[in-house]
Amino acid sequence: MTQFSVLNLLAGFTAILAGTFFKPVRYPTNVMPDDIIVDFIVVGSGSTGSVVAGRLAEISEWDVLVLEAGGQPPAFAKVPFLHLGSEFPNSSYMNYYKMRPQKYSSQFAKNTGGLYRRGKVIGGSGTINQMMHHRGIPQDYENWAAQGNPGWDYKTVLKYFKKTEDYKGPLKSRDAPFRAFGGPIGVEKVAWKPPVCRVAIRAGEEMGLAEVDYNTDTTIGSAIFQLTTKNRERVTTADAFLLPGLRRRNLKLQINSQVIKIIMDAENRAIGVKYVHKNKVKRAFAKREVILSAGAGDSPKLLMLSGIGPKKHLETLGIESRVDLPGVGQNYQDHLVVRGISWTIHPNISSSIFERIGPGAMLNYFERRSGPLTSPVGICALYQLNVGNPQEPHIPDILITQENGLLGQDYGLFTLSPYKQSIHDYYRPIKGRDGFSMSPWLSRPKSVGTVTLMSKNPFDPPVLDHNALSHPDDFELMVKAAKASRRLGNAKIFRRALGAEPINKPIPDCAHFAFESDDYWRCFVRGWSGMGAHMCGTCKMAPDSDPMGVVTPRLKVRGVKNLRVIDASIMPSITSGHINAVTFMIGEKGADLIKEDYGKI
Ligand SMILES: Cc1cc2nc3c(=O)[nH]c(=O)nc-3n(C[C@H](O)[C@H](O)[C@H](O)COP(=O)(O)OP(=O)(O)OC[C@H]3O[C@@H](n4cnc5c(N)ncnc54)[C@H](O)[C@@H]3O)c2cc1C
């Protein structure tokens, strides 16, 4: 049996088991007549689109239609651990984009290009992600404002972060002004703590990192991850904003409907969209606006398919250029992560992957909402620190995530499958062993890439070139980050409490360098680096003076009337940490901008 069929079998098993225990959420949907006319069309019901649609529908005289390419979410989506279900190959809940082979990163992968995953389902990538809730740091938003985007400074965006939140963690009085209760999105700390996780904060203390609430203005330190869950179940923006909105008469959701083009009149005013539903091309018209919330791959793709984008690129593909916007699909940013910095722990304190997912764990979760299934796979603690810029010691430049698991712990079925044979050989002696990893991420990488069209066929995926580690500053900072990760995992507490042992053997591909010398780490970083699934920036928000800007600070597409982009694409620069929470804030603020423009607030 091939590895693929084993994985698909496991996927089937997970889905059946989950379906036995959990009732999936079913969203009310509609099939609209051809040429329907509404006030607003929102393309995509993902992390941002659901917020936008739900908030717009608060205005009772507005009709809002959401067109979503995917379908109903699977039963397993609610259970944090079972996000794994959509990690299996060829999942029907995912879009797979094509990645160009990489020159500077991912060198240990079998294929340095490969596929890049996004959610294609109600709730979008927020339905299948790992739920880590991370707002970024205040300086991220001060930078956005300083780039000429008024109204996006930290003080303003904090209001929107708080508006979405129902925080259920411990709270120090100094942190209280930054947190909120009673909002639509639940935020809880990771509850299941295996031995590795229990000593994570003490390991940070050995490095001088105090425990902090990283979603405030104190961002250097260590912390247990916060998750977007309520009572230990995943909460998506579709659950929190779309579902309540769908109970009103003025909000409609149509699924399995892929938008293929924006319809514009002779004056470049967006008046509707063409979409495909059940193999039939249909149209929907918007009296007020079309809003693209299709994500950082599909929003620029839709603009380009509609003739809005870099003229030369469009003409090469035989697409008539309507508005020459050279910035569409440029400025692609993502977080870069280096895997493989790992330790084994003593076998008598371990739990196997099968214990973590077996019927006992299911029952524990189902009856008490406790145990391993309450957390996404391996997620425990994070450390934010500054290793590259002593002038700004209070601003983290890297993030290290501590994962309670080893590559190869699943006998390589899943975690090692993307890698070359030499990596499999390296892990063979410890396959199945328990342990932990320290994975460094660059908080704000400087390397930027592109999203382009493969062809003018709307069903072809966009092509991504993330170009990671092309900027020399990123490369050198990642080497420092890898060394800091090694120091952190070597903390005395891990050895004392867990019998932690580093994998003290050079990776064969880098064995020609002295073990753990700077050159060894450079080779290691080039090899192990991969993308963090945080694509953004591809329709960047900028003032008119910036020729690469795609949307204005009010998120209107330049050169087109009645068209906005509101999703991760608009970020002018990537924020420090994971970006799902940032998309909630963008959705909240975007909806308020629209309401302001129509005098509704
Ligand atoms: C595997 C994975 C793990 C992740 N883990 C985390 C994490 O732990 N923490 C975190 O902060 N971030 C995480 N992220 C990133 C985060 O989920 C995304 O950044 C965020 O969801 C992006 O929101 P969005 O609204 O821009 O796009 P999406 O949520 O991707 O929504 C886009 C929606 O548009 C729909 N769509 C696309 N094209 C069309 C079309 N032509 N017509 C109609 N509909 C269309 C899609 O089906 C989708 O539903 C993860 C992402 C992935 C993929």
The ligand as an SDF file (V2000), in Angstrom:
LIG
                    3D

 53 58  0  0  0  0  0  0  0  0999 V2000
   -3.0880   24.7660    7.3960 C   0  0  0  0  0  0  0  0  0  0  0  0
   -3.1470   26.1820    7.9210 C   0  0  0  0  0  0  0  0  0  0  0  0
   -2.8430   26.4230    9.2710 C   0  0  0  0  0  0  0  0  0  0  0  0
   -2.8770   27.7330    9.7640 C   0  0  0  0  0  0  0  0  0  0  0  0
   -2.6970   27.9410   11.1150 N   0  0  0  0  0  0  0  0  0  0  0  0
   -2.8800   29.1900   11.6200 C   0  0  0  0  0  0  0  0  0  0  0  0
   -2.8590   29.4140   13.0290 C   0  0  0  0  0  0  0  0  0  0  0  0
   -2.7490   28.4980   13.8460 O   0  0  0  0  0  0  0  0  0  0  0  0
   -3.0090   30.7010   13.4770 N   0  0  0  0  0  0  0  0  0  0  0  0
   -3.1620   31.7460   12.6110 C   0  0  0  0  0  0  0  0  0  0  0  0
   -3.2350   32.8880   13.0750 O   0  0  0  0  0  0  0  0  0  0  0  0
   -3.1970   31.5500   11.2730 N   0  0  0  0  0  0  0  0  0  0  0  0
   -3.1030   30.3020   10.7660 C   0  0  0  0  0  0  0  0  0  0  0  0
   -3.2280   30.1040    9.4200 N   0  0  0  0  0  0  0  0  0  0  0  0
   -3.4750   31.2680    8.5580 C   0  0  0  0  0  0  0  0  0  0  0  0
   -4.9030   31.8290    8.6470 C   0  0  0  0  0  0  0  0  0  0  0  0
   -5.8530   30.8020    8.7950 O   0  0  0  0  0  0  0  0  0  0  0  0
   -5.1640   32.6500    7.3800 C   0  0  0  0  0  0  0  0  0  0  0  0
   -4.1860   33.6540    7.3090 O   0  0  0  0  0  0  0  0  0  0  0  0
   -6.5440   33.2980    7.3580 C   0  0  0  0  0  0  0  0  0  0  0  0
   -7.5550   32.3350    7.5080 O   0  0  0  0  0  0  0  0  0  0  0  0
   -6.7200   34.0450    6.0320 C   0  0  0  0  0  0  0  0  0  0  0  0
   -7.9820   34.6430    6.0190 O   0  0  0  0  0  0  0  0  0  0  0  0
   -8.6000   35.2020    4.6640 P   0  0  0  0  0  0  0  0  0  0  0  0
   -9.9420   35.7040    5.0040 O   0  0  0  0  0  0  0  0  0  0  0  0
   -7.6310   36.1270    4.0500 O   0  0  0  0  0  0  0  0  0  0  0  0
   -8.7050   33.9380    3.6970 O   0  0  0  0  0  0  0  0  0  0  0  0
   -9.4030   32.5300    3.8950 P   0  0  0  0  0  0  0  0  0  0  0  0
   -9.7760   32.2990    5.3210 O   0  0  0  0  0  0  0  0  0  0  0  0
   -8.5140   31.5310    3.2570 O   0  0  0  0  0  0  0  0  0  0  0  0
  -10.7830   32.6650    3.1040 O   0  0  0  0  0  0  0  0  0  0  0  0
  -10.8970   32.7310    1.7130 C   0  0  0  0  0  0  0  0  0  0  0  0
  -12.2330   32.1100    1.3270 C   0  0  0  0  0  0  0  0  0  0  0  0
  -12.5370   32.4770    0.0060 O   0  0  0  0  0  0  0  0  0  0  0  0
  -13.0210   31.3610   -0.7120 C   0  0  0  0  0  0  0  0  0  0  0  0
  -12.7320   31.6060   -2.1270 N   0  0  0  0  0  0  0  0  0  0  0  0
  -11.5080   31.6770   -2.7140 C   0  0  0  0  0  0  0  0  0  0  0  0
  -11.6500   31.9500   -4.0290 N   0  0  0  0  0  0  0  0  0  0  0  0
  -12.9720   32.0610   -4.2610 C   0  0  0  0  0  0  0  0  0  0  0  0
  -13.7210   32.3290   -5.4210 C   0  0  0  0  0  0  0  0  0  0  0  0
  -13.1310   32.5570   -6.5990 N   0  0  0  0  0  0  0  0  0  0  0  0
  -15.0800   32.3310   -5.3360 N   0  0  0  0  0  0  0  0  0  0  0  0
  -15.7030   32.1170   -4.1460 C   0  0  0  0  0  0  0  0  0  0  0  0
  -15.0220   31.8520   -3.0070 N   0  0  0  0  0  0  0  0  0  0  0  0
  -13.6700   31.8360   -3.0630 C   0  0  0  0  0  0  0  0  0  0  0  0
  -12.2480   30.1980   -0.1260 C   0  0  0  0  0  0  0  0  0  0  0  0
  -12.8980   28.9710   -0.3800 O   0  0  0  0  0  0  0  0  0  0  0  0
  -12.2170   30.5920    1.3520 C   0  0  0  0  0  0  0  0  0  0  0  0
  -13.3520   30.1220    2.0270 O   0  0  0  0  0  0  0  0  0  0  0  0
   -3.1890   28.8160    8.8860 C   0  0  0  0  0  0  0  0  0  0  0  0
   -3.4880   28.5730    7.5520 C   0  0  0  0  0  0  0  0  0  0  0  0
   -3.4800   27.2680    7.0540 C   0  0  0  0  0  0  0  0  0  0  0  0
   -3.8310   27.0380    5.6080 C   0  0  0  0  0  0  0  0  0  0  0  0
  1  2  1  0
  2  3  1  0
  2 52  2  0
  3  4  2  0
  4  5  1  0
  4 50  1  0
  5  6  2  0
  6  7  1  0
  6 13  1  0
  7  8  2  0
  7  9  1  0
  9 10  1  0
 10 11  2  0
 10 12  1  0
 12 13  2  0
 13 14  1  0
 14 15  1  0
 14 50  1  0
 15 16  1  0
 16 17  1  0
 16 18  1  0
 18 19  1  0
 18 20  1  0
 20 21  1  0
 20 22  1  0
 22 23  1  0
 23 24  1  0
 24 25  2  0
 24 26  1  0
 24 27  1  0
 27 28  1  0
 28 29  2  0
 28 30  1  0
 28 31  1  0
 31 32  1  0
 32 33  1  0
 33 34  1  0
 33 48  1  0
 34 35  1  0
 35 36  1  0
 35 46  1  0
 36 37  1  0
 36 45  1  0
 37 38  2  0
 38 39  1  0
 39 40  1  0
 39 45  2  0
 40 41  1  0
 40 42  2  0
 42 43  1  0
 43 44  2  0
 44 45  1  0
 46 47  1  0
 46 48  1  0
 48 49  1  0
 50 51  2  0
 51 52  1  0
 52 53  1  0
M  END
$$$$
